[in-house]
Amino acid sequence: MDYHDYIQAAKGDVILDRTPADRAELISMAVDRAFTLRGMAKPDTIARDFIVTELDKKISTNYRYLTAQELTYIAEMGVAGELTRDMKPTASAFFGWIAAYINSDARKEALRDYRRNLRWNGEHNGPTQNDVAELNRQAEVRAINSLWREFEKNGRILDDHLDGYVAMAMDGLSKRNIINITEENWKQARVLAEKLYRRQQGIPFNAVLGFSPEFKTKRVMLEMCFRGLQNAHYHLKIDA
């Protein structure tokens, strides 16, 4: 990671700002990605739920400002051996990876320099609203363009992206009014997202499920939008 990566990751969406269900989904995606990158079979539901639950507790207690993007980097760096010697994605390994990442000199220096160079407004101790809006805009543009290129190449959005990242791209696409999305479209996306979640978790379709997969719904919707644009021979390129 370089200076820019540390700053951008720290400015992402804070995990604890999400609902418990969305937090679990974010953490679960990071855990699955760690296993995939390590070349290991993904854990069964019980083992994964244990890791996710313990990570949620640790983040809630000790790392309340950890962002989803930071957790993604932590999973990638952890299995590569860039944070600790323990490269197997267990709950304890994640604890060590998070601590090593948060306390790394490179990260501390990047954030310290960033804060030092902020534009201050009186007693305002942080970036202005315009600063935040511009960072968010840049992140949305990169995400939409990157996922569109991936969709054009593969005919789908690949599984190794966190649902929260894809949801951010969907939010950005919605703001730009490039494609008309009706409530019926959202209803279809919610149904498909729930079926996908049930299939992934091994839950019978007739079972009662109290989970509302907001991120997965937006993931399904983004693929629906991309497919519609592709069928219309529309080449998507976002500049602003």
MOUR-V452004 format. One record per residue. N is the residue number from 1. RES is the residue in one letter. PHI is phi in degrees with one decimal (* if undefined). NEAR is the number of other ideal C-beta (glycine too) atoms within 8 Angstrom. Layout:
n	res	phi	near
N	RES	PHI	NEAR
N	RES	PHI	NEAR
This chain:
n	res	phi	near
1	M	*	8
2	D	-110.5	5
3	Y	-51.5	7
4	H	-64.1	6
5	D	-61.2	9
6	Y	-60.6	13
7	I	-67.4	11
8	Q	-61.7	11
9	A	-63.7	13
10	A	-68.4	10
11	K	-89.9	9
12	G	-75.1	11
13	D	-74.5	10
14	V	-69.0	9
15	I	-59.4	13
16	L	-72.1	10
17	D	-78.1	5
18	R	-90.3	10
19	T	-68.8	6
20	P	-53.7	7
21	A	-65.7	10
22	D	-69.1	11
23	R	-60.9	13
24	A	-60.8	10
25	E	-67.4	13
26	L	-60.0	16
27	I	-66.2	14
28	S	-59.9	10
29	M	-62.9	11
30	A	-65.8	13
31	V	-64.2	16
32	D	-60.1	10
33	R	-63.3	13
34	A	-61.1	14
35	F	-64.6	12
36	T	-64.2	10
37	L	-66.0	10
38	R	-80.1	10
39	G	76.0	4
40	M	-110.6	8
41	A	-64.2	4
42	K	-63.7	7
43	P	-67.3	9
44	D	-69.5	5
45	T	-58.7	8
46	I	-64.7	6
47	A	-66.2	8
48	R	-67.1	13
49	D	-60.3	8
50	F	-63.5	9
51	I	-61.9	14
52	V	-61.9	12
53	T	-62.8	8
54	E	-67.7	9
55	L	-65.9	13
56	D	-59.7	12
57	K	-62.8	8
58	K	-64.4	12
59	I	-64.3	15
60	S	-64.5	7
61	T	-89.7	7
62	N	-113.2	5
63	Y	-133.1	9
64	R	-68.6	9
65	Y	-109.0	6
66	L	-66.9	12
67	T	-100.8	13
68	A	-62.8	12
69	Q	-65.7	11
70	E	-63.4	12
71	L	-63.8	14
72	T	-62.6	13
73	Y	-61.5	12
74	I	-61.4	14
75	A	-62.2	16
76	E	-66.6	11
77	M	-71.1	12
78	G	-63.7	17
79	V	-71.5	11
80	A	-86.9	8
81	G	78.0	8
82	E	-88.0	5
83	L	-114.7	11
84	T	-140.3	10
85	R	-74.5	4
86	D	-81.0	10
87	M	-106.5	11
88	K	-85.0	7
89	P	-75.4	14
90	T	-101.5	8
91	A	-61.0	9
92	S	-65.5	7
93	A	-64.7	13
94	F	-60.1	17
95	F	-57.1	10
96	G	-65.3	11
97	W	-63.2	15
98	I	-61.6	14
99	A	-61.2	8
100	A	-64.3	10
101	Y	-65.9	13
102	I	-61.0	9
103	N	-94.3	7
104	S	-66.5	9
105	D	-63.4	5
106	A	-63.1	8
107	R	-66.9	13
108	K	-60.0	9
109	E	-65.8	8
110	A	-62.2	11
111	L	-70.5	11
112	R	-64.6	8
113	D	-65.7	9
114	Y	-62.5	9
115	R	-64.6	7
116	R	-65.2	6
117	N	-97.5	5
118	L	-64.0	9
119	R	-84.1	6
120	W	-94.5	6
121	N	-123.7	5
122	G	63.2	4
123	E	-98.9	3
124	H	-71.5	7
125	N	-101.8	4
126	G	178.1	4
127	P	-67.5	8
128	T	-71.1	8
129	Q	-60.3	5
130	N	-66.1	6
131	D	-59.7	10
132	V	-62.8	10
133	A	-61.7	8
134	E	-68.6	8
135	L	-61.8	11
136	N	-64.6	8
137	R	-62.2	9
138	Q	-61.1	8
139	A	-64.8	11
140	E	-63.5	14
141	V	-61.1	12
142	R	-61.6	8
143	A	-65.3	13
144	I	-62.1	13
145	N	-64.5	11
146	S	-66.6	8
147	L	-68.7	14
148	W	-64.8	10
149	R	-61.3	8
150	E	-65.1	10
151	F	-65.4	13
152	E	-59.2	7
153	K	-78.2	6
154	N	-109.5	7
155	G	77.3	4
156	R	-166.3	6
157	I	-91.1	11
158	L	-67.1	7
159	D	-73.5	3
160	D	-81.6	5
161	H	-88.2	9
162	L	-60.9	11
163	D	-59.0	14
164	G	-63.9	14
165	Y	-66.5	12
166	V	-65.5	16
167	A	-62.0	12
168	M	-60.9	12
169	A	-63.9	13
170	M	-63.6	13
171	D	-59.9	10
172	G	-65.5	13
173	L	-65.9	12
174	S	-61.1	8
175	K	-62.1	7
176	R	-89.9	7
177	N	51.4	6
178	I	-78.8	6
179	I	-135.8	8
180	N	-81.1	4
181	I	-116.4	8
182	T	-94.7	6
183	E	-63.1	5
184	E	-64.2	6
185	N	-61.0	10
186	W	-64.8	11
187	K	-62.0	8
188	Q	-61.7	9
189	A	-65.4	13
190	R	-64.5	10
191	V	-63.4	8
192	L	-65.1	9
193	A	-65.2	13
194	E	-67.1	12
195	K	-62.8	9
196	L	-62.8	11
197	Y	-63.3	13
198	R	-61.5	12
199	R	-64.6	7
200	Q	-65.6	6
201	Q	-89.9	7
202	G	70.0	5
203	I	-98.7	8
204	P	-57.6	5
205	F	-64.4	6
206	N	-94.2	3
207	A	-82.3	7
208	V	-76.4	3
209	L	-133.4	8
210	G	-96.0	3
211	F	-118.3	7
212	S	-110.6	4
213	P	-79.4	14
214	E	-57.6	10
215	F	-64.9	13
216	K	-65.6	13
217	T	-61.6	12
218	K	-68.5	14
219	R	-64.2	14
220	V	-61.9	12
221	M	-63.2	13
222	L	-63.1	14
223	E	-64.5	11
224	M	-61.8	11
225	C	-65.1	12
226	F	-59.6	13
227	R	-65.7	8
228	G	-64.6	9
229	L	-66.1	11
230	Q	-64.7	10
231	N	-64.6	6
232	A	-88.6	6
233	H	59.2	5
234	Y	-97.3	6
235	H	-95.5	4
236	L	-81.4	10
237	K	-147.5	5
238	I	-97.6	10
239	D	-112.2	4
240	A	-147.4	4
